[in-house]
Amino acid sequence: GPREAPGGRRGVRALRRSPVRVLQPQSPGERPQSPPERPQPPPAAAVERSAALPGLWYEKAAPGDRRLGKVVTIAKSKKFRDNHGKVLLEGHRLIKDALEAGAVPQTLFFSTVGHLKLLPEAEIKRASLVKVKFEDIKTWSDLVTPQGLLGIFSKPDPAKMSYPAAQLTNSLPLLLICDNIRDPGNLGTILRSAAAAGCEKVLLTKGCVDPWEPKVLRAGMGAHFRVPIIASLDWESVPTNLPAGTQVCVADNDDPDAAAGATSTPRGAGRAGSAPDSPKAAVKSSPEAAPEHEDEEGAAGIPELAAQHYYEDWAHSPVAVVIGGETHGLSPAALRLAASSGGRRLVIPVVPGVDSLNSAIAAGIVLFEGRRQLLWRHKREDERQRLP
């Protein structure tokens, strides 16, 4: 019988059955051709040419187009992101930063062609462009005030990214290791501080929230495309991601004087207070605290680390700072790595009775102090070289 219109029930069923062929925007002479061997399902949408941007072709999503539903899956499921190698980005600023850093767009959903004008044209030609109703974007958006622009990108590979020139020239031999940072807002803020302080690289251990979660991206304000982020590392592979000879320090806010008599373990910058017998209390110096994968030392307890105030001299290049999460604090493995590299506990003194600092604030304080010390050192070395 005659085929129904794309908006009809059969068109919707066909879409459910098999994914719509991606229409790559091409110049008018090269309209996409169907491969002859396989009949295609009815088209999901009309292909239109943008009057505002003559070089761009885009599709108009028909009612029942299922691709927008995938947006939610990518936004909500780390497993899906990992298995399919996709991430979801939202808003002009983030998408522009991603495109300029060389991230590969797969599909861009927009509510008006004007949104595309704000993006680099050569880059967006690589994506399928799909015009959708603003109401649809509002339904799927994670933002309070959606902008009408969403993009599905291939998961960025730090080794293939081209970070901004200004970022690279201002980068220092200062690295950040995040340990058990579970709060998305905190991790995003920490990444933003790391980019602002000129960190060379950020390492995230397996206990951290996924950096590609929408809330982390939102709080990061583009930091994901300014500084390399290596995620999901186990502690055994952390040293291989550090430059040779890196000294690893841990940020802490226990007062060393108060702790002198007790066998205390650093709580990790910003660990929220919990009673010693609480399951979420900081790791104690005991064999039970050993991680599941014991290293060569075995469960030999947690090494004591020399403690000092964060504003005293510690940033000798290259240096890495470990920031612990607010609930789980620092891993025993973080303390072992610090001890084996000759690192220290960097104490942020707080007013007695105030339990602890937020981990993102602690990261900002310690990283900017590290930056100040490294720049001061560089300046001193330059002056020495100039002397006859």
Order of alpha helices (4+ residues) and beta strands (2+ residues): alpha-beta-beta-alpha-alpha-beta-alpha-beta-alpha-alpha-beta-alpha-beta-alpha-beta-alpha-beta-alpha-beta-beta-alpha-beta-beta-alpha-beta-alpha
